[in-house]
Amino acid sequence: MTHTAAYIKQITDLGDTQKVVASEDICNDKGVSLVKKGAQIDSSLYDRLIQHKLLRPLDYSVSIENPITPLSLITEAKRLLSEEAELVQAVDSRFIQRDLLPILWGVYLEPQLSFKLTLCREQTLSRFQHMLRITLISLYVAARLRWAISERIELATAALFHDLGEMHLDPSLFNGQPLDLAQRRQLFSHPTIAYLFLKEFSAYHPRVSMAVHQHHERLDGSGYPKGLSGNDVLPAARVIGASELLAVIRLEPGRSESRLFSITEILNFNAGKFGNELILPLIDAAKRIKADDSYVTDSRFVNKSDLQTRMNLLHEYLKEADKLDATASNDMTAFISKQLCRISDMANRCCANLHTSDDLFAIIGDDKIALSEVDALVREMIYLVQSTAREAIRRWIKDDSVSDEHDPLVKWLLMVDNGSE
């Protein structure tokens, strides 16, 4: 399903349950009217609309009852906070009325963006709540860093829009199944899709649009879509990315498998990707989150055998990577070597040697909490190594075919990309 078809289907499907109306004639690129102003939009129009290239994006030509407004954003935020005690703990209840909710009053919503957010809320509530959750965490970080009010409003706007590009992608990309290279490339396009839409509005471009475009970029150059690094990555983009990290490892519904004890260790581990100044408020947030007594049971602790298996997998990845020629005049090899060195440095700072487990096991013995904390770090390192390989594939391998599977670099990429963790 194309980007346009996927998005149009969400709009027309919504019209089956809510009043969606053409606010102007919907025309094809030749100026021929396909749907008259005032007509009800529903799924019966889907086939007609996707058969034509539209003169204007559909967001410009439709309206919906009860659209998202700053007031309704605050209402939705209050509802989310009332349902998620851990989110309240993370953002510190003292900040909510003073530094979080008031900023949402300042978020400017062009009608087209209000429509997108409303569509997102009605068709993919989990995505809408994710963006709102990241907005609240980001505002907490900005408050801790004493950002100016104008900067916080821009940050809130970018955080609220950061994943809207996903609405234009095939829904099958989000069903939890493994993705092939072509599907991952589609998924990686979502910041650019959102950026291209936002840049058409002077209220959002360039500061909000660029923050959205960069929210998957990282200080160490390991992110996407541009592989930016250092000061080229906007602070607002880094705040959104770091806030997503905390949400993913602790606060997102359905993430219980990742709710390990070492949240602070994982945040520390990733400080080089976002900046220490941004990670420190999130570490404080993680420390405020109370342990769930139902989670802290022996059945949730890992045993040495499970941990050893994961460490062996990580060791195999790194052993094979050591065989790569780091001095080769090859951009992909240089990128991989640079990222793995940084992962090793981060691991050493967290007292976790990537290449051996014997000394580590001798130190921690049978301490179940310590084993669980180390397991969290090992999982994170495996994830970072796999992300490095997949980012290399995205940047330098142009199609799904591999020309030389006997090449050591290609063999390593395929081994890591097909890994089980």
Protein Blocks (a to p, Z undefined) as FASTA:
>chain_A
ZZklmmmmmmmmmmmmmccddfbdcddfkopafbdghiacdfklmmmmmmpccfbdfklm
cccehiacfklmmmmmmmmmmmmmmlmmmnopmlmmmmmmmmmmmpccdfklmmmmmmmm
mmmmmlmmmmmmmmmmmmmmmmmnopafklmmmmmmmmmmmmmmmmmpcfklmnopacdf
klmmmmmmmmmmmmmmmmmpmklpcklmmmmmmmmgcfkopacfkopahjllcfklmmmm
mmmmmmmmmmpghilmmmcfklmmmmmmmmmmnopklmmmmmmmmmmpccdfklmcfklp
ccfklmmmmmmmmmmmmmmmmmpcfkbccfklmmmmmmmmmmmmmmmmnopafkbcklmm
mmnmmafklmmmmmmmmmmmmmmmmmmmmmmmmmmmmbfbdfblmbmklmmmmmmmmpmZ
Z
